[in-house]
Amino acid sequence: MLTIRMVNSFFFFFLLIGGAQAFVFSCNEIKYKLINANLEEPTQYVCLISQDGYTNVDALKNIYAQSDKVSTSFADMLGQCVERPGNAPWRVVADLPLTLDCTQELSLIFTSSPPNPAHVPETPFAYDHFPRELILVRPQTGIRINKKQCSGIGNFSVHTGAGTGVAEYRFPMASWGCADMPDWIVSFENVITVMTDEGMDLSAEIASFRANSEIAVSQYQRMAVMSSGRSDDLQLSGKYTNSVVFNSDATTTMNLKCNSYFENGDYLSLYTNSMKSKSDSLRITSGEFSWSDTSSLFELDYQTIPVAPQDLWDSQDNFVCEFTLGGSTIPVNNPDPYCQCGLDKFGMPDDTWDPTQIWLDIAIILDTSEAMGAVALADASTLIESFFGTEGYDVLNTNTNAKFYTRVGLIAMSDKAEVLYNMNMTKADSVTDHVRINDGLKQIDVLAAFFAAQQMLEDGLRDKPERVNSRQVIYYMTDSAPKFDQTSPNSFKNSYGIIIVNNFVDGDVIERPSLEDLASPGYYSTDIQEDYMKSIQLFCKANCFCRPDNDREAYAGQNKDPAVKASGGCFRAVPAGVQYSNLKTKNCDLGEGLIASVHDPEKNAFLSQLVQKATKGKSSYFWIGYTKNDAGWTWEDKSTNPYTHWDTENGEPNPNSVAKCAYVDMTTENQLWGAANCNTGFPGVCEYKPCSAGNDNC
């Protein structure tokens, strides 16, 4: 038998089996769904990871990963990945009779690019500097992460499954900055991917999580518990109890927030020792859930209806629950001051924004292949015409003499790109009269469509160079499946462009996950076809950004919508140590900014990270926009928010009569505040309004 080259890391791909997609498989799924099945996939790698102490190796000698007539037994590839020798797809085959015993667990993973795994051990394993991307594998489920230290700018994100995105059934679960990252993260899954942004430095321990094991926690700590069946759902096997207990060192207030979806009667059960018995446990079903209690023990159970071994597959169950210990009530976040794009109960813009004041350059790609279908094409055509309004009602304003206006181009995409309107579409123009389905064309070339739209936007900028600061948007209306190199679309997205994907999927057709991967975060949808204002709302969100030429950092604030990254404002650190008044008048006032105000711990941490980065860690303090006068302490942004973060144990705010300006002390564990003489030289951070609908002074 020829030897297939072994590799030392893991990554995952998706398979198409009987109309269902997956790429992470447990032992019973291998046994009942994969072996000798009609399965062929052109992935580059296949990986096999077993539980600790696996003894059923003899049975694996008769099961093979096969490609190009070259076979490698599961026994030979156990604990490793193999790379296919040529271009032929993989098959999983076995000699009969099959003797695979699934009382011991396996995780089989297919991948399209070089993998990078970590087998989660029983005892904690420490990372002094967490890798940028790490796939955590625990074949018999149960993974926990214990944060030790976190600094810098960026997010720590957890995904169910593995791979390059939703095309490979890796789905996002939760994301946090250092300030709000939980001290403990528990997942009931067998495979998750964790990512640490470039600007963040994280040290943490990973370990397996055994059913009903207790985690000792303390006042003011945060915990997160999560699970998802969208990648794989061994949690439904009934083999493992999905339960976690947090035991506090003292009776304390527990605030809980859950966001969950369950099918087939599954639910969460919450018990605290303030309840008389387990029969009093709260039942948490699909939707958002918030609750507070005072107790010292908190137990969360994922209650599932067990699935027979031969029926195990993925499911839509998913939840994220976050616990916070300490505080009297569930925190109420103040709305962020910028980029309000809300809709009222009738689905129309609320009184915080005006769609006629959106100022974008938009290139629409309309799919005219058979994948789209005649009905969907007609719906999409009408939807596009609705973007401009009716005779008596304006939506997007295309009048180039107006202060705020949007330019719209339209490409009808079949086997070639046909430009119907070259960044000059108006309310008077029709779509329905100019498009039809191209019979015989199964689907469009999504990448060719992208290049056509990008060229249209570039030509439009040459025609009107004064639009250089207008954001560019490519809007796909399609149901074609993109199988192409994502490098160019990703480059467009990384350079402040936005890609919206409106997937016109039929109700009884499986959604194409690769289309979600094509879209910018927060800009993929399958349910906005019948309401044009939902697309206009996405345009409003796309119009919220920090201009890259001004070297300002976007801050999302309390907003969790990934489509709106600058709703908390745009920020620029001033690394030089200057007096408070000079920071205000000679730095922040230039560009109509303010010295940044702080109204919550997350923003306090965000500003600290900006200053640390700008000063390369050489400064211990920086000014914030909080000063004292005869009436007391007031904020530069005129806010009356009562939040403060004084170092009260050390006598702050300093009662000295000249200590009239507030600063952040980055040498303290939680970046506490102090008061100093305003003529002291400290760095600072300026806060600016982002570009948005109705604001181009940004």
C-alpha positions as CSV (number, residue, x, y, z in Angstrom):
1,M,0.0,0.0,0.0
2,L,1.3,3.5,-0.9
3,T,1.8,5.9,2.0
4,I,-0.1,9.2,2.0
5,R,1.9,12.0,3.5
6,M,1.1,12.7,7.2
7,V,0.6,16.2,8.5
8,N,0.7,17.4,12.1
9,S,-2.3,19.7,12.2
10,F,-6.0,19.7,11.7
11,F,-8.6,21.6,9.8
12,F,-12.1,20.7,8.5
13,F,-14.2,20.6,5.3
14,F,-17.8,19.8,4.6
15,L,-19.3,16.7,2.9
16,L,-22.4,16.3,0.9
17,I,-24.2,13.1,1.8
18,G,-27.8,12.4,0.9
19,G,-28.5,16.1,0.5
20,A,-27.2,17.1,4.0
21,Q,-23.9,18.8,4.6
22,A,-21.4,18.2,7.4
23,F,-17.7,18.0,8.0
24,V,-17.2,16.8,11.6
25,F,-18.3,13.3,12.3
26,S,-18.6,11.2,15.5
27,C,-18.0,7.4,15.7
28,N,-21.7,6.5,15.0
29,E,-21.9,8.9,12.1
30,I,-18.8,7.2,10.6
31,K,-20.4,3.8,11.2
32,Y,-23.9,4.5,9.9
33,K,-23.6,7.4,7.5
34,L,-20.1,7.3,5.9
35,I,-18.6,3.9,5.5
36,N,-19.1,2.5,1.9
37,A,-21.6,5.3,1.2
38,N,-21.9,7.2,-2.0
39,L,-19.5,9.9,-0.8
40,E,-16.9,11.7,-2.9
41,E,-15.4,15.0,-1.9
42,P,-12.3,16.7,-3.2
43,T,-10.9,17.9,0.1
44,Q,-7.1,18.1,0.6
45,Y,-7.0,16.6,4.1
46,V,-8.7,14.1,6.4
47,C,-8.1,13.8,10.1
48,L,-8.9,11.3,12.8
49,I,-8.8,12.0,16.5
50,S,-9.7,9.5,19.2
51,Q,-10.6,9.9,22.9
52,D,-7.8,9.4,25.5
53,G,-6.9,5.7,26.0
54,Y,-8.6,4.5,22.8
55,T,-8.2,0.6,22.6
56,N,-10.3,-0.3,19.6
57,V,-7.5,0.1,17.1
58,D,-7.9,-3.3,15.5
59,A,-11.3,-2.4,14.1
60,L,-9.8,0.7,12.5
61,K,-7.4,-1.4,10.5
62,N,-10.2,-2.4,8.2
63,I,-11.6,1.1,7.6
64,Y,-9.8,3.3,5.0
65,A,-9.6,6.9,3.7
66,Q,-9.3,6.3,0.0
67,S,-8.1,8.7,-2.8
68,D,-6.6,8.1,-6.2
69,K,-6.7,4.3,-5.5
70,V,-4.5,4.9,-2.5
71,S,-5.8,3.8,0.8
72,T,-4.7,4.6,4.4
73,S,-6.3,2.7,7.2
74,F,-7.9,4.6,10.1
75,A,-5.4,2.8,12.4
76,D,-2.5,4.4,10.5
77,M,-3.9,7.9,10.5
78,L,-5.2,7.8,14.1
79,G,-4.2,11.1,15.9
80,Q,-3.0,12.6,12.6
81,C,-4.2,14.2,9.3
82,V,-3.4,12.8,5.9
83,E,-3.1,14.7,2.6
84,R,-4.5,13.2,-0.5
85,P,-1.9,12.1,-3.1
86,G,-3.5,13.6,-6.2
87,N,-6.7,15.3,-7.3
88,A,-9.2,12.5,-6.8
89,P,-11.8,12.9,-4.1
90,W,-11.9,11.0,-0.8
91,R,-14.1,8.0,-0.1
92,V,-14.5,6.2,3.2
93,V,-14.6,2.4,2.7
94,A,-14.3,-0.6,4.9
95,D,-13.9,-4.4,4.7
96,L,-16.9,-6.3,5.9
97,P,-18.0,-7.5,8.4
98,L,-17.6,-4.2,10.2
99,T,-16.5,-4.5,13.9
100,L,-16.4,-0.8,14.8
101,D,-17.4,-0.4,18.4
102,C,-18.6,3.2,19.3
103,T,-18.5,2.9,23.1
104,Q,-15.2,4.7,22.6
105,E,-15.4,8.0,20.7
106,L,-13.8,9.3,17.5
107,S,-13.8,12.6,15.6
108,L,-13.4,12.4,11.9
109,I,-12.7,15.7,10.1
110,F,-12.3,16.6,6.5
111,T,-10.6,19.9,5.5
112,S,-9.8,22.1,2.5
113,S,-6.7,23.7,3.9
114,P,-3.8,22.9,6.3
115,P,-5.2,22.2,9.8
116,N,-4.1,23.4,13.2
117,P,-5.7,21.4,16.1
118,A,-5.3,20.9,19.8
119,H,-6.5,17.7,21.5
120,V,-8.2,19.0,24.7
121,P,-6.6,17.1,27.7
122,E,-8.2,16.0,30.9
123,T,-5.8,18.2,32.9
124,P,-5.4,21.9,32.2
125,F,-3.0,22.9,29.5
126,A,-1.8,26.6,29.5
127,Y,-1.2,28.9,26.6
128,D,0.9,31.9,27.6
129,H,0.0,33.5,24.3
130,F,-3.2,32.1,22.7
131,P,-2.8,31.3,18.9
132,R,-4.6,33.5,16.4
133,E,-6.7,30.4,15.4
134,L,-7.0,27.2,17.3
135,I,-9.3,24.2,16.7
136,L,-10.1,22.4,20.0
137,V,-11.1,18.8,19.8
138,R,-12.6,16.7,22.5
139,P,-14.1,13.5,20.9
140,Q,-16.4,12.7,23.9
141,T,-17.5,16.3,24.1
142,G,-17.0,18.9,26.8
143,I,-14.4,21.8,26.5
144,R,-13.6,24.6,28.9
145,I,-11.4,27.6,28.7
146,N,-10.2,29.6,31.7
147,K,-9.0,33.1,31.0
148,K,-5.9,34.2,32.9
149,Q,-4.9,37.5,31.4
150,C,-6.1,39.5,28.4
151,S,-4.8,42.8,26.9
152,G,-4.8,44.7,23.7
153,I,-7.4,45.6,21.1
154,G,-9.7,43.1,19.3
155,N,-12.0,40.2,20.1
156,F,-11.8,36.5,21.2
157,S,-14.3,34.6,19.2
158,V,-15.8,31.1,19.6
159,H,-17.2,29.1,16.6
160,T,-18.9,25.7,16.5
161,G,-17.1,23.3,14.2
162,A,-14.1,24.1,12.1
163,G,-13.0,25.3,8.7
164,T,-12.9,28.6,6.9
165,G,-16.4,29.7,7.6
166,V,-20.1,28.7,7.1
167,A,-19.2,27.1,3.7
168,E,-17.4,24.5,5.9
169,Y,-20.1,24.5,8.6
170,R,-18.1,26.6,11.0
171,F,-20.7,28.9,12.6
172,P,-20.0,31.9,15.0
173,M,-21.2,31.5,18.5
174,A,-19.9,34.5,20.6
175,S,-17.2,37.1,20.6
176,W,-15.8,39.4,23.3
177,G,-13.2,42.0,23.9
178,C,-10.8,41.8,26.8
179,A,-13.1,43.9,29.1
180,D,-16.1,41.6,28.8
181,M,-14.5,38.2,28.0
182,P,-15.8,35.6,30.5
183,D,-13.4,34.2,33.0
184,W,-14.8,30.7,32.2
185,I,-16.1,29.5,28.8
186,V,-17.8,26.1,28.7
187,S,-18.8,24.3,25.5
188,F,-20.7,21.0,25.4
189,E,-19.4,20.2,21.9
190,N,-16.7,18.0,20.5
191,V,-15.1,20.4,18.1
192,I,-14.9,24.2,18.3
193,T,-12.7,26.9,16.7
194,V,-11.4,29.8,18.8
195,M,-9.9,32.9,17.3
196,T,-7.9,35.7,18.8
197,D,-7.6,39.0,16.9
198,E,-4.3,40.4,15.9
199,G,-4.2,43.2,18.5
200,M,-5.2,41.0,21.4
201,D,-2.8,39.1,23.7
202,L,-4.5,36.3,25.7
203,S,-3.3,33.7,28.2
204,A,-5.6,31.0,29.1
205,E,-5.9,27.3,30.1
206,I,-7.9,24.6,28.2
207,A,-9.2,21.4,29.6
208,S,-11.9,18.8,29.2
209,F,-15.2,19.4,31.0
210,R,-16.7,16.4,32.7
211,A,-20.4,16.2,33.2
212,N,-21.6,17.7,36.4
213,S,-18.2,18.9,37.4
214,E,-18.1,22.0,39.5
215,I,-16.2,25.2,38.6
216,A,-15.3,27.4,41.6
217,V,-16.0,31.1,40.8
218,S,-15.9,34.3,42.8
219,Q,-17.5,37.7,43.0
220,Y,-17.5,39.8,39.8
221,Q,-16.4,36.9,37.5
222,R,-18.2,36.2,34.3
223,M,-19.0,32.8,32.8
224,A,-20.4,31.6,29.4
225,V,-22.0,28.3,28.6
226,M,-22.7,27.4,25.0
227,S,-23.5,24.6,22.6
228,S,-24.6,24.2,19.0
229,G,-25.6,21.3,16.8
230,R,-25.1,23.1,13.5
231,S,-21.7,21.5,12.9
232,D,-22.2,18.2,14.6
233,D,-24.5,17.2,17.4
234,L,-23.0,14.4,19.5
235,Q,-24.7,16.2,22.4
236,L,-28.0,14.5,21.4
237,S,-26.6,11.0,21.6
238,G,-27.6,10.6,25.3
239,K,-24.1,9.3,26.1
240,Y,-23.0,12.5,27.8
241,T,-24.8,14.6,30.4
242,N,-24.6,18.3,29.3
243,S,-24.5,20.1,32.7
244,V,-22.3,22.6,34.4
245,V,-22.3,23.8,38.0
246,F,-20.7,27.1,39.1
247,N,-20.0,27.3,42.9
248,S,-19.3,30.7,44.3
249,D,-17.1,31.4,47.3
250,A,-19.9,33.5,48.8
251,T,-23.6,34.2,48.2
252,T,-23.9,36.8,45.5
253,T,-26.2,38.2,42.8
254,M,-26.2,36.3,39.6
255,N,-27.3,38.0,36.4
256,L,-28.0,35.7,33.5
257,K,-28.6,36.4,29.8
258,C,-29.4,33.6,27.3
259,N,-30.0,33.6,23.6
260,S,-31.1,30.2,22.3
261,Y,-32.9,28.2,19.7
262,F,-34.2,24.6,20.1
263,E,-36.0,22.2,18.0
264,N,-37.8,18.9,18.9
265,G,-38.5,19.9,22.5
266,D,-35.0,20.4,23.7
267,Y,-34.5,23.1,26.4
268,L,-32.2,24.5,29.2
269,S,-32.9,24.0,32.9
270,L,-31.5,26.5,35.4
271,Y,-31.2,25.6,39.1
272,T,-29.8,27.7,42.0
273,N,-29.5,26.7,45.6
274,S,-31.9,29.5,46.5
275,M,-34.6,27.2,45.1
276,K,-36.3,24.6,47.3
277,S,-35.5,21.7,45.0
278,K,-34.6,20.7,41.4
279,S,-38.3,20.6,40.6
280,D,-38.3,24.4,40.9
281,S,-35.7,24.8,38.2
282,L,-36.4,27.4,35.5
283,R,-37.1,26.1,32.0
284,I,-35.4,28.2,29.2
285,T,-36.7,27.7,25.7
286,S,-36.0,29.4,22.3
287,G,-35.5,33.2,22.4
288,E,-33.9,35.7,24.6
289,F,-34.0,35.2,28.4
290,S,-32.8,37.4,31.3
291,W,-32.9,36.6,35.0
292,S,-31.4,37.6,38.3
293,D,-31.0,35.6,41.6
294,T,-29.0,35.7,44.8
295,S,-27.3,32.4,45.5
296,S,-23.9,30.6,45.8
297,L,-24.5,27.7,43.4
298,F,-25.8,27.9,39.8
299,E,-26.4,24.9,37.6
300,L,-27.3,24.9,33.9
301,D,-28.4,21.7,32.2
302,Y,-29.0,21.2,28.5
303,Q,-32.0,18.8,28.4
304,T,-32.2,16.9,25.1
305,I,-34.3,14.1,23.6
306,P,-31.8,11.4,22.9
307,V,-31.3,10.4,19.2
308,A,-30.7,6.8,18.1
309,P,-27.1,6.1,17.1
310,Q,-28.0,5.5,13.5
311,D,-29.9,8.9,13.4
312,L,-27.2,11.1,14.8
313,W,-26.5,14.1,12.5
314,D,-26.4,17.9,12.9
315,S,-29.3,20.0,14.3
316,Q,-30.3,23.6,14.6
317,D,-30.1,23.7,18.4
318,N,-27.8,26.4,19.6
319,F,-27.5,28.6,22.7
320,V,-25.1,31.0,24.4
321,C,-25.7,31.9,28.1
322,E,-23.7,34.5,30.0
323,F,-23.5,34.7,33.8
324,T,-22.2,37.8,35.7
325,L,-21.6,37.6,39.4
326,G,-22.1,40.7,41.5
327,G,-24.2,43.8,41.1
328,S,-27.8,44.4,42.1
329,T,-29.5,44.1,38.8
330,I,-29.0,42.9,35.2
331,P,-26.9,45.7,33.6
332,V,-28.9,48.0,31.3
333,N,-26.7,49.2,28.5
334,N,-27.2,52.8,27.3
335,P,-27.9,53.0,23.6
336,D,-24.9,54.0,21.5
337,P,-25.1,57.6,20.4
338,Y,-24.4,57.1,16.7
339,C,-25.7,55.4,13.6
340,Q,-29.2,54.7,14.6
341,C,-30.9,52.6,11.9
342,G,-34.0,51.4,13.6
343,L,-37.4,50.5,12.1
344,D,-40.7,51.2,13.8
345,K,-43.5,48.7,14.3
346,F,-44.7,49.2,10.7
347,G,-41.2,48.5,9.3
348,M,-40.5,52.1,8.4
349,P,-37.5,54.2,9.5
350,D,-37.9,55.5,13.0
351,D,-37.3,59.2,13.7
352,T,-33.5,58.8,14.2
353,W,-32.5,58.5,10.5
354,D,-33.7,59.5,7.0
355,P,-33.0,57.1,4.0
356,T,-32.8,60.0,1.6
357,Q,-29.6,61.1,3.5
358,I,-27.7,57.8,2.8
359,W,-24.6,58.5,0.7
360,L,-23.2,55.3,-0.8
361,D,-22.0,54.0,-4.1
362,I,-23.9,50.7,-4.7
363,A,-23.4,48.1,-7.5
364,I,-26.2,45.6,-7.6
365,I,-25.6,42.1,-9.1
366,L,-28.9,40.5,-10.3
367,D,-28.6,36.7,-10.9
368,T,-30.5,35.7,-14.1
369,S,-29.5,32.1,-14.2
370,E,-31.8,29.1,-13.6
371,A,-30.6,28.9,-10.0
372,M,-32.5,32.2,-9.4
373,G,-35.7,31.1,-11.1
374,A,-38.3,33.3,-12.9
375,V,-40.4,34.0,-9.7
376,A,-37.4,35.1,-7.7
377,L,-36.1,37.2,-10.6
378,A,-39.4,39.1,-10.8
379,D,-39.4,39.6,-7.0
380,A,-35.8,40.9,-7.1
381,S,-36.6,43.3,-9.9
382,T,-39.5,44.8,-8.1
383,L,-37.4,45.0,-4.9
384,I,-34.7,47.0,-6.7
385,E,-37.2,49.4,-8.1
386,S,-38.6,49.9,-4.6
387,F,-35.2,51.2,-3.4
388,F,-35.9,54.5,-5.0
389,G,-39.5,55.0,-3.8
390,T,-42.7,55.9,-5.6
391,E,-44.0,59.0,-7.3
392,G,-44.9,60.6,-4.1
393,Y,-42.3,59.1,-1.7
394,D,-38.5,59.2,-1.9
395,V,-36.3,56.5,-0.5
396,L,-32.7,56.5,-1.8
397,N,-31.9,60.0,-3.2
398,T,-30.1,59.8,-6.5
399,N,-30.0,63.6,-7.2
400,T,-26.3,64.4,-7.6
401,N,-26.9,68.0,-6.7
402,A,-28.1,67.1,-3.2
403,K,-25.8,67.3,-0.2
404,F,-26.4,63.5,0.4
405,Y,-27.1,61.2,-2.4
406,T,-26.6,57.6,-3.4
407,R,-25.4,56.3,-6.8
408,V,-26.7,52.9,-7.9
409,G,-25.5,50.7,-10.7
410,L,-27.1,47.5,-11.9
411,I,-25.6,44.4,-13.5
412,A,-27.7,41.6,-15.0
413,M,-25.5,38.6,-14.6
414,S,-25.8,35.5,-16.7
415,D,-23.0,33.9,-18.7
416,K,-21.6,37.4,-18.9
417,A,-22.1,40.7,-17.1
418,E,-24.6,43.1,-18.8
419,V,-24.5,46.6,-17.4
420,L,-28.1,47.9,-17.3
421,Y,-27.3,51.1,-15.3
422,N,-23.8,52.4,-14.9
423,M,-24.0,54.1,-11.5
424,N,-26.8,56.3,-12.8
425,M,-30.1,54.5,-11.9
426,T,-33.0,56.6,-10.8
427,K,-36.6,56.3,-9.7
428,A,-37.7,56.6,-13.4
429,D,-35.8,53.5,-14.5
430,S,-37.2,50.0,-14.8
431,V,-35.7,46.6,-14.1
432,T,-38.5,44.2,-14.9
433,D,-38.6,45.2,-18.5
434,H,-34.9,44.4,-19.1
435,V,-34.2,41.0,-17.5
436,R,-35.2,37.4,-18.0
437,I,-33.9,34.0,-17.0
438,N,-31.1,32.6,-19.2
439,D,-32.4,29.1,-19.9
440,G,-29.6,26.5,-19.8
441,L,-27.3,28.5,-17.5
442,K,-27.4,26.6,-14.2
443,Q,-25.8,29.3,-12.1
444,I,-23.7,32.5,-12.5
445,D,-19.9,32.9,-12.1
446,V,-20.0,34.8,-8.8
447,L,-16.4,35.9,-9.0
448,A,-16.8,37.3,-12.5
449,A,-19.8,39.2,-11.2
450,F,-17.7,40.6,-8.4
451,F,-15.1,41.8,-10.8
452,A,-17.7,43.5,-13.0
453,A,-19.2,45.3,-10.0
454,Q,-15.8,46.3,-8.7
455,Q,-14.9,47.7,-12.1
456,M,-18.2,49.6,-12.2
457,L,-17.4,51.2,-8.8
458,E,-13.8,52.1,-9.8
459,D,-15.0,53.7,-13.1
460,G,-17.6,55.6,-11.1
461,L,-15.0,57.0,-8.8
462,R,-12.9,58.2,-11.7
463,D,-16.0,60.0,-13.0
464,K,-16.6,61.6,-9.6
465,P,-13.3,61.7,-7.6
466,E,-15.0,63.8,-5.0
467,R,-16.8,60.6,-4.0
468,V,-13.6,59.1,-2.7
469,N,-14.9,59.0,0.9
470,S,-18.2,57.4,0.0
471,R,-18.4,53.8,1.0
472,Q,-18.7,51.2,-1.8
473,V,-21.2,48.4,-1.6
474,I,-21.7,45.3,-3.8
475,Y,-25.2,43.9,-3.4
476,Y,-25.8,40.3,-4.7
477,M,-29.3,39.1,-5.4
478,T,-28.7,35.5,-6.1
479,D,-29.1,31.8,-5.4
480,S,-26.0,30.6,-7.2
481,A,-23.4,28.7,-5.1
482,P,-20.0,30.5,-5.1
483,K,-17.1,28.0,-5.4
484,F,-14.2,30.3,-6.1
485,D,-11.1,31.9,-4.6
486,Q,-12.4,34.4,-2.0
487,T,-9.1,36.4,-2.0
488,S,-10.4,39.4,-4.1
489,P,-13.8,39.7,-2.3
490,N,-12.1,39.5,1.0
491,S,-9.6,42.2,0.0
492,F,-12.6,44.4,-1.0
493,K,-14.2,43.8,2.4
494,N,-11.0,44.4,4.3
495,S,-10.5,47.8,2.5
496,Y,-13.8,49.1,3.9
497,G,-16.1,47.8,1.1
498,I,-19.3,46.0,2.0
499,I,-20.7,43.0,0.3
500,I,-24.4,42.3,0.9
501,V,-25.9,38.9,-0.1
502,N,-29.6,38.6,-0.4
503,N,-30.0,34.8,-0.9
504,F,-33.3,34.2,-2.8
505,V,-33.5,30.6,-1.6
506,D,-36.8,28.8,-2.0
507,G,-38.5,27.6,1.2
508,D,-38.0,23.9,0.5
509,V,-34.4,24.2,-0.8
510,I,-31.3,23.8,1.4
511,E,-29.6,27.1,2.0
512,R,-26.2,27.5,0.4
513,P,-23.8,28.3,3.3
514,S,-21.0,29.5,1.0
515,L,-23.1,32.6,0.2
516,E,-23.0,33.7,3.8
517,D,-19.2,33.4,3.7
518,L,-19.2,35.8,0.7
519,A,-21.1,38.5,2.6
520,S,-19.6,41.0,5.0
521,P,-20.4,40.1,8.7
522,G,-24.0,41.0,9.4
523,Y,-24.9,41.5,5.7
524,Y,-26.3,38.1,4.7
525,S,-30.0,37.4,4.7
526,T,-32.6,35.0,3.3
527,D,-35.7,36.8,4.5
528,I,-35.6,40.4,3.2
529,Q,-37.0,39.8,-0.3
530,E,-40.5,40.8,0.7
531,D,-39.6,44.0,2.5
532,Y,-37.6,46.6,0.6
533,M,-37.0,48.6,3.8
534,K,-34.9,45.9,5.3
535,S,-32.4,46.4,2.5
536,I,-32.5,50.1,3.0
537,Q,-31.8,49.5,6.7
538,L,-28.7,47.5,5.6
539,F,-27.6,50.5,3.5
540,C,-28.0,52.7,6.6
541,K,-25.8,50.4,8.5
542,A,-23.2,50.3,5.7
543,N,-23.2,54.1,5.8
544,C,-21.8,53.9,9.4
545,F,-18.0,53.8,9.3
546,C,-14.8,55.6,10.2
547,R,-12.9,57.0,7.3
548,P,-9.6,55.1,6.9
549,D,-7.7,58.2,5.8
550,N,-8.2,59.8,9.2
551,D,-6.5,57.0,11.2
552,R,-9.5,56.5,13.5
553,E,-10.5,53.3,15.2
554,A,-14.1,52.2,15.1
555,Y,-15.8,51.2,18.3
556,A,-19.0,49.2,18.4
557,G,-19.9,50.1,21.9
558,Q,-22.8,48.1,23.4
559,N,-24.0,47.2,19.9
560,K,-23.6,43.5,19.1
561,D,-24.7,43.8,15.4
562,P,-21.6,42.9,13.4
563,A,-22.9,45.1,10.5
564,V,-22.4,48.3,12.6
565,K,-18.9,48.5,13.8
566,A,-18.7,52.3,14.5
567,S,-22.0,52.8,16.4
568,G,-19.9,53.8,19.5
569,G,-17.9,56.3,17.6
570,C,-14.4,56.8,16.0
571,F,-11.4,57.2,18.1
572,R,-7.8,58.5,17.7
573,A,-5.2,58.2,20.5
574,V,-2.9,61.1,21.1
575,P,0.4,59.6,22.4
576,A,2.1,62.8,23.4
577,G,1.8,63.9,27.0
578,V,0.0,67.2,26.9
579,Q,-2.0,69.4,29.3
580,Y,-5.8,68.7,29.3
581,S,-6.6,72.1,27.7
582,N,-4.1,71.5,24.8
583,L,-5.5,68.0,24.2
584,K,-8.9,69.5,23.9
585,T,-8.3,72.6,21.8
586,K,-5.2,71.6,19.7
587,N,-5.9,67.9,19.1
588,C,-9.5,66.9,19.6
589,D,-11.2,70.1,18.5
590,L,-9.4,69.8,15.1
591,G,-12.0,67.6,13.3
592,E,-14.8,68.5,15.7
593,G,-13.9,65.8,18.2
594,L,-14.1,65.6,22.0
595,I,-11.8,64.2,24.7
596,A,-13.4,60.7,25.0
597,S,-16.0,60.2,27.7
598,V,-16.4,56.8,29.5
599,H,-19.8,55.4,30.4
600,D,-19.1,51.7,30.9
601,P,-16.2,49.3,31.7
602,E,-16.0,48.1,28.1
603,K,-15.2,51.6,26.8
604,N,-12.8,52.2,29.6
605,A,-10.8,49.1,28.5
606,F,-11.1,49.9,24.8
607,L,-9.6,53.4,25.4
608,S,-6.8,51.9,27.6
609,Q,-5.9,49.5,24.8
610,L,-5.8,52.3,22.2
611,V,-3.4,54.3,24.4
612,Q,-1.2,51.3,25.2
613,K,-0.9,50.6,21.4
614,A,-0.2,54.3,20.5
615,T,2.4,54.8,23.3
616,K,3.9,51.3,22.8
617,G,3.2,50.6,26.5
618,K,5.3,53.5,27.7
619,S,2.6,55.5,29.4
620,S,0.7,54.6,32.6
621,Y,-2.0,57.3,32.5
622,F,-4.2,59.2,30.0
623,W,-6.9,61.9,30.2
624,I,-10.6,61.2,29.8
625,G,-13.3,63.9,29.2
626,Y,-14.3,64.4,32.8
627,T,-13.6,67.7,34.6
628,K,-14.6,69.3,37.9
629,N,-16.1,72.8,38.3
630,D,-18.2,74.5,41.0
631,A,-21.2,72.4,40.1
632,G,-19.2,69.1,40.4
633,W,-17.9,66.7,37.8
634,T,-19.2,67.0,34.2
635,W,-18.6,65.1,31.0
636,E,-17.3,66.6,27.8
637,D,-20.1,65.0,25.8
638,K,-22.7,66.6,28.2
639,S,-23.8,63.2,29.3
640,T,-25.5,62.8,32.7
641,N,-24.6,59.1,32.9
642,P,-23.8,58.3,36.5
643,Y,-21.1,55.7,35.8
644,T,-17.7,56.3,37.4
645,H,-14.7,54.2,38.1
646,W,-12.7,56.0,40.8
647,D,-9.9,54.3,42.7
648,T,-11.8,54.9,45.9
649,E,-9.5,52.7,48.0
650,N,-6.7,55.1,47.4
651,G,-8.7,58.2,48.0
652,E,-9.8,59.1,44.5
653,P,-11.0,61.5,43.3
654,N,-8.2,63.4,44.8
655,P,-9.8,66.2,47.0
656,N,-6.9,68.6,46.2
657,S,-8.4,71.8,44.8
658,V,-6.2,71.7,41.7
659,A,-7.1,68.1,40.9
660,K,-9.9,69.0,38.4
661,C,-9.2,66.6,35.5
662,A,-9.9,62.8,35.5
663,Y,-7.4,60.3,34.2
664,V,-7.2,56.5,33.8
665,D,-4.5,54.7,35.7
666,M,-3.5,51.8,33.5
667,T,-1.2,50.3,36.2
668,T,-4.3,49.3,38.2
669,E,-5.9,45.9,37.5
670,N,-9.2,47.3,36.2
671,Q,-7.9,50.7,34.8
672,L,-9.3,52.7,37.7
673,W,-9.6,56.5,37.6
674,G,-7.9,59.3,39.5
675,A,-8.0,63.1,39.5
676,A,-5.0,65.3,38.7
677,N,-3.8,68.8,38.1
678,C,-5.0,69.6,34.5
679,N,-1.6,71.0,33.6
680,T,0.0,67.6,34.0
681,G,1.1,66.1,30.7
682,F,-0.8,62.9,29.8
683,P,-1.7,61.2,26.5
684,G,-5.4,61.1,25.6
685,V,-8.0,59.8,23.2
686,C,-10.2,61.9,20.9
687,E,-13.7,60.8,20.0
688,Y,-15.4,61.7,16.7
689,K,-18.8,61.1,15.1
690,P,-18.6,58.4,12.5
691,C,-19.7,58.8,8.9
692,S,-23.4,58.0,8.8
693,A,-26.7,58.8,7.0
694,G,-26.9,62.6,7.2
695,N,-23.3,63.1,8.4
696,D,-20.3,63.4,6.1
697,N,-18.3,65.6,8.5
698,C,-16.3,62.6,9.6
